[in-house]
């Protein structure tokens, strides 16, 4: 979804960027920046997800940092593989 689509869908629920901003204690311009991909905020992305009743990845498919979770085991495996390169 682009920023205009997010705004339009929020409006269909009677919610504005200002409402989201007030609920989170940030400026409406910050909420707009996130919706329009000019700034990043996992917290604001999650607020959109809740307000629109959609998974974050459906709203921001181009922002995996919002929904990709760190897996400590996978991280260790990857770092071990990198270390093996150094040992070779």
N, C-alpha and C positions, 0 to 999 in steps of 0.2 A: 504494500500500500504506500502511496506517496502521501505527502503532507496534506494535500487537499482532500484526498480520500479519507484520511484519518479524521480530519476536521468535520467532514460531511457526515461520516458515520457517528461521530460523537454527538453532533447536532441532532441526529435522529433520535438520540436518547435524552436530548435536552441538556447535554453537557458541553461546555466550552473549554478551550485551552486555559482560560482564567480559572475555571472551576478546578481543573487538574492542578494548576499552579498553586492555588490557595490551599488545596488539600495537602500538597507536599511542602508548602512553605518556600516556594521558588517563584520566580517571575514568569508571567505568561510568555514573555519573549523567549525564555529558556525552553519552555515546553514546545513552542513553535520551532525553535532551532533544532530540537531533537526530532520532531515530526518530519522536518524537511531535510534531515541528514546533514545539518550544518554543525551539529554538536552531538556528543555521545553521552548518554546517561542510561545505565541499566535500570535505575529506579524509575525514571520517567517512562521508559519502555514497558516496564512491568505495570505501571499505572494505566497505560493505554490498554494493555492486555486485559486487565481487570475490568476497566470501564467498557471495553468492547466485547468482552467475553470471548476472546480469541487468543490462541497461543501467540506468544511473542514472535515466534518464527513465521507465523502467517502475516504479521504486521510488518516485521522487519527481516525478510528473508535474506537481505543483503548485509545484515549485521549479526554474524554468528556469535560475536562476543557477548551479545545479549542473552543468548540461550544455550550456548555450548558450555557444558559443565566440565570442570577440571577433574580428571580421574587420576588420583595419586599413583595407582598401580601402573597405569599407562604411562604417566610421566616418568616414573622410575625405569620402566622398560626402555623408553626412548633415550633417556640419559645414559643408561647402561650400554645401549648400542652405540651411542656417540663416544663413550669412553673406550669401547673396544676398538674404535677406529684409531684412537691415540696409541693403544697398545700394539697395534699391528705394524 
